[in-house]
Structures are given as C-alpha cells and as structure tokens.
Amino acid sequence: MKFAFFFAAAFAAAPVLAADEVSFNTSLTSDYRYRGISQSRLQPAIQGGAEFAAPSTGLYAGAWASSINWTRDAGGAGRMELDIYAGKRGQLSPAISYDAGILSYIYKGRIPGLDNPDTWEIYGQLGYGPFTLKYSHALTSLFGFADSKSSGYLDLSAGFDLGSGMSASLHAGRQRVHGNAAADYSDWKLGVGKDLGVASLQLAVVGTNANRAAYASPANGKFLGKNALQLTVSRNF
C-alpha cells in the first residue's frame, strides 16, 4: 500500500509542478528485449509511454507499456507489461549527472509454479559524458523467480552523436538472480540509429550468455537470449 500511495502522490504532483513538461513515446520493435532476454518470444512488440517532469526540481513520474508473450506462454493470463516509475534526476557537478528512483513492473494475474511476477526495483545511475552506470535492486522476487528478493542488475551504457542525425550506442549488463545462480547471466547490445525527423530508426545486435534451459520459451523451447538483430522504429512527442 505504501508503494501505491507513493506513485499516486508522484503522479498528482508532477503535472502541477510543470504542466508543460509532458512527453510521450511510442515504438514498434521486431523483438522486445529486456536485459537481453526476449519478452515477446522473439516476435514483434508495440510499446508506448508518457512521462511528467518538473525541470526546476528534477522530479519525474511516468508509465510505459509493451505487448509481451512470456506470461501467457508460462500459463498466465496477460499479454501486457505495465511499468510505473518515479524518481529524481539532476547534476552532482557540471560533469556528473545522477538519476535515482523506484520502478514497478506489473503483469496481469499469477503464473502457476512461479512467485508473483510483479516486481519492484529501486535504481541509481551516474552519468559522465556519453557514459552511464546504473544499478537496479529488487525489493521483491524478480519476475517470478522463487525467493529472488535482493537480485541486482548492473548496466554500463554509452551513447554517441555521430552527426547528420546518426547515433551509436553500446551496452553491457550483468543480471544476478538471488538464490538462483543458474539464472545469472551477462548481456550486451551494439546499436546504430538514424533520426528521420518524424521518427527514429535503430538497428542493434543483441545477445547474452544466459543458460539456455533457464531462459527457454515454455511455448516452443526456443532460447530467448540468443544473439539476434533487433530493428526498432520509435517516435517521441
């Protein structure tokens, strides 16, 4: 209940603090990968979200959703992931930025044989130039893994402006699942993007060294962390 109250207060405050700082995003991707693992069974997904921000204080709150397949494949009822988050971002110095907050991943219903897939995480991030280092810590069991509270994910990323609307991005991550070493893995991503004006296009190579048995689709047995190309068309407005 205290988490629900926190989010309600954050959403209520954000538009009052800065009603003109409302942004929206939408995207279509060939494969929804989260921390290197496909959430859409290696198939396309449609996504979108909204965020309220108050530049004078750095406070923000938002929501984002995506179509998924893994919950239904595992015997659950839903085919959507809803993320709700709130936090504060700003500068520790002219060269170093920060971002800290709390995030909830929400799924419809329970999944037989798994803990509640709904997951709460707190996160903290530092940025220097094009580089960011972020750590996320689970306050609950992680995405249905039994007794996995206090799992953690470390994310090192970088983004570069190549000029003429072109960009490049690099990412490496490490997921630790508390109490389940067989589910620990590393992931990586290398992408290039192009701003087309009305939308942005990104082509990326993604992959993991995850255990194939731990991350096999219950629908068809395919490895959800395999190396693959990912194409995403997105728009922010």
C-alpha positions as CSV (number, residue, x, y, z in Angstrom):
1,M,0.0,0.0,0.0
2,K,2.8,2.4,0.8
3,F,4.2,1.9,-2.8
4,A,0.8,2.6,-4.3
5,F,0.5,5.8,-2.2
6,F,4.0,6.9,-3.3
7,F,3.1,6.6,-7.0
8,A,-0.3,8.3,-6.6
9,A,1.4,11.3,-4.9
10,A,4.1,11.4,-7.6
11,F,1.6,11.5,-10.4
12,A,-0.6,14.0,-8.7
13,A,2.4,16.4,-8.1
14,A,4.1,16.2,-11.4
15,P,1.6,18.0,-13.6
16,V,1.2,20.7,-11.0
17,L,5.0,21.3,-10.8
18,A,5.4,21.5,-14.6
19,A,2.3,21.1,-16.7
20,D,4.2,21.9,-19.8
21,E,6.8,19.1,-19.3
22,V,4.7,16.2,-20.6
23,S,6.3,13.8,-23.1
24,F,5.1,10.8,-24.9
25,N,6.8,7.9,-26.8
26,T,5.7,5.1,-29.0
27,S,7.6,2.4,-30.8
28,L,7.4,-0.8,-32.8
29,T,10.2,-3.3,-32.3
30,S,11.0,-6.6,-34.1
31,D,11.7,-8.2,-30.7
32,Y,11.2,-6.7,-27.2
33,R,14.4,-7.5,-25.4
34,Y,14.8,-6.5,-21.7
35,R,18.2,-7.1,-20.2
36,G,18.9,-9.2,-23.3
37,I,16.0,-11.6,-22.8
38,S,13.1,-11.6,-25.3
39,Q,9.8,-10.7,-23.6
40,S,7.9,-11.2,-26.8
41,R,9.1,-14.7,-27.7
42,L,11.4,-13.3,-30.5
43,Q,8.4,-11.7,-32.1
44,P,7.4,-8.0,-32.7
45,A,6.0,-5.8,-29.9
46,I,4.2,-2.5,-29.8
47,Q,5.1,-0.1,-27.0
48,G,4.3,3.3,-25.6
49,G,4.6,5.6,-22.6
50,A,4.2,9.0,-21.0
51,E,6.2,11.0,-18.6
52,F,5.6,14.1,-16.4
53,A,8.7,16.0,-15.4
54,A,9.4,19.1,-13.3
55,P,12.7,20.6,-14.5
56,S,13.0,23.0,-11.6
57,T,13.2,20.1,-9.1
58,G,14.3,17.2,-11.2
59,L,11.3,15.1,-10.1
60,Y,9.6,12.9,-12.6
61,A,7.0,10.2,-12.9
62,G,5.8,8.1,-15.8
63,A,4.2,4.9,-17.2
64,W,5.2,2.7,-20.0
65,A,3.7,-0.4,-21.5
66,S,4.6,-3.2,-24.0
67,S,2.9,-6.2,-25.5
68,I,4.6,-9.4,-24.3
69,N,4.2,-13.2,-24.7
70,W,6.2,-14.8,-21.9
71,T,3.5,-14.5,-19.2
72,R,0.8,-16.2,-21.4
73,D,3.3,-18.8,-22.6
74,A,4.1,-19.7,-18.9
75,G,0.4,-20.2,-18.1
76,G,-0.6,-16.7,-17.1
77,A,-3.5,-14.6,-18.3
78,G,-2.0,-11.4,-19.7
79,R,-0.1,-10.3,-22.7
80,M,1.0,-6.8,-21.5
81,E,3.7,-5.4,-19.2
82,L,3.0,-2.1,-17.5
83,D,5.8,-0.2,-15.9
84,I,5.2,2.7,-13.4
85,Y,8.1,4.7,-12.1
86,A,9.1,7.9,-10.3
87,G,12.4,9.5,-9.3
88,K,14.7,12.5,-9.4
89,R,17.4,13.4,-11.8
90,G,19.9,16.2,-11.9
91,Q,23.6,17.2,-11.7
92,L,26.1,16.3,-8.9
93,S,28.6,18.6,-10.7
94,P,28.8,20.2,-14.1
95,A,30.3,16.9,-15.4
96,I,28.4,14.3,-13.4
97,S,24.7,13.6,-13.6
98,Y,22.5,11.4,-11.4
99,D,19.2,9.6,-11.6
100,A,17.5,7.7,-8.8
101,G,14.1,6.3,-8.4
102,I,11.7,3.4,-8.0
103,L,10.1,1.2,-10.6
104,S,7.2,-1.3,-10.6
105,Y,6.7,-3.9,-13.4
106,I,3.1,-5.0,-13.4
107,Y,1.6,-8.1,-15.1
108,K,-1.9,-9.5,-15.2
109,G,-2.6,-12.4,-12.8
110,R,-0.3,-15.0,-11.3
111,I,1.7,-17.7,-13.2
112,P,1.4,-21.3,-12.0
113,G,4.6,-22.6,-10.2
114,L,6.2,-19.1,-10.0
115,D,6.3,-16.3,-7.5
116,N,4.2,-13.3,-8.2
117,P,5.8,-11.9,-11.4
118,D,5.1,-8.2,-10.4
119,T,8.4,-6.8,-9.4
120,W,9.6,-3.7,-7.6
121,E,13.1,-2.2,-8.0
122,I,15.0,0.8,-6.8
123,Y,17.7,2.2,-9.1
124,G,20.5,4.7,-9.1
125,Q,22.5,6.0,-12.0
126,L,25.6,8.2,-12.6
127,G,26.5,9.7,-15.9
128,Y,29.7,11.2,-17.2
129,G,29.9,12.5,-20.8
130,P,28.4,9.8,-23.0
131,F,28.7,7.1,-20.3
132,T,26.2,5.9,-17.7
133,L,26.5,3.4,-14.9
134,K,23.3,2.1,-13.3
135,Y,22.4,-0.4,-10.7
136,S,18.9,-1.8,-10.1
137,H,18.0,-3.7,-6.9
138,A,14.9,-5.9,-6.5
139,L,12.7,-5.2,-3.4
140,T,10.6,-8.3,-4.3
141,S,11.1,-11.5,-6.1
142,L,12.4,-10.9,-9.6
143,F,9.9,-11.6,-12.4
144,G,8.6,-14.7,-10.8
145,F,11.9,-16.4,-9.7
146,A,11.2,-18.0,-6.4
147,D,12.8,-16.3,-3.3
148,S,14.8,-13.9,-5.5
149,K,14.3,-10.7,-3.5
150,S,17.6,-8.6,-3.5
151,S,18.5,-9.6,-7.1
152,G,20.5,-6.9,-8.9
153,Y,21.3,-5.7,-12.4
154,L,24.4,-3.6,-13.3
155,D,24.2,-1.7,-16.5
156,L,27.1,0.2,-18.3
157,S,26.0,2.1,-21.4
158,A,27.2,4.8,-23.7
159,G,25.6,6.9,-26.5
160,F,27.4,8.8,-29.2
161,D,26.2,11.5,-31.6
162,L,27.8,10.8,-35.0
163,G,26.3,13.8,-36.7
164,S,23.8,14.2,-39.6
165,G,21.1,12.6,-37.4
166,M,23.2,9.4,-36.8
167,S,24.0,7.9,-33.4
168,A,25.7,4.9,-31.9
169,S,25.0,3.1,-28.6
170,L,26.9,0.5,-26.6
171,H,25.6,-1.5,-23.6
172,A,26.9,-4.3,-21.3
173,G,24.9,-5.6,-18.4
174,R,25.0,-8.3,-15.6
175,Q,21.9,-9.8,-14.1
176,R,22.3,-11.6,-10.7
177,V,19.2,-13.6,-9.6
178,H,19.4,-14.1,-5.8
179,G,19.3,-17.7,-4.8
180,N,19.4,-19.0,-8.4
181,A,22.9,-18.9,-9.8
182,A,21.8,-20.8,-12.9
183,A,19.7,-17.8,-13.9
184,D,22.6,-15.3,-13.7
185,Y,23.9,-14.0,-17.0
186,S,25.5,-11.1,-18.9
187,D,24.0,-9.3,-21.9
188,W,25.2,-6.9,-24.5
189,K,24.0,-4.6,-27.2
190,L,25.5,-2.6,-30.0
191,G,23.3,-0.3,-32.0
192,V,23.2,2.5,-34.6
193,G,20.4,4.9,-35.0
194,K,19.1,7.5,-37.5
195,D,16.7,10.4,-36.8
196,L,14.3,10.6,-39.7
197,G,12.5,13.7,-38.4
198,V,9.1,12.2,-38.0
199,A,10.5,9.1,-36.3
200,S,13.8,7.4,-35.3
201,L,15.2,4.1,-36.6
202,Q,17.6,1.9,-34.7
203,L,19.3,-1.3,-35.7
204,A,21.0,-3.3,-33.0
205,V,22.8,-6.5,-32.4
206,V,21.8,-8.0,-29.0
207,G,22.9,-11.2,-27.2
208,T,23.5,-12.9,-23.9
209,N,25.4,-15.8,-22.3
210,A,22.3,-16.9,-20.4
211,N,21.6,-20.5,-19.5
212,R,19.5,-21.9,-22.4
213,A,17.5,-24.1,-20.0
214,A,16.7,-21.2,-17.6
215,Y,15.6,-18.9,-20.5
216,A,13.8,-21.2,-22.9
217,S,10.4,-20.3,-24.1
218,P,7.7,-22.5,-22.4
219,A,5.7,-22.2,-25.7
220,N,8.2,-23.7,-28.1
221,G,11.5,-24.2,-26.3
222,K,13.4,-21.5,-28.2
223,F,16.3,-19.8,-26.4
224,L,15.0,-16.3,-25.5
225,G,18.5,-14.8,-25.0
226,K,20.1,-15.8,-28.4
227,N,22.2,-13.4,-30.4
228,A,20.0,-11.6,-32.9
229,L,19.3,-8.4,-34.9
230,Q,16.7,-6.0,-33.5
231,L,15.0,-3.3,-35.5
232,T,13.0,-0.6,-33.7
233,V,11.1,2.4,-35.1
234,S,10.2,5.0,-32.4
235,R,8.8,8.5,-32.0
236,N,8.9,10.9,-29.1
237,F,6.5,13.8,-28.9
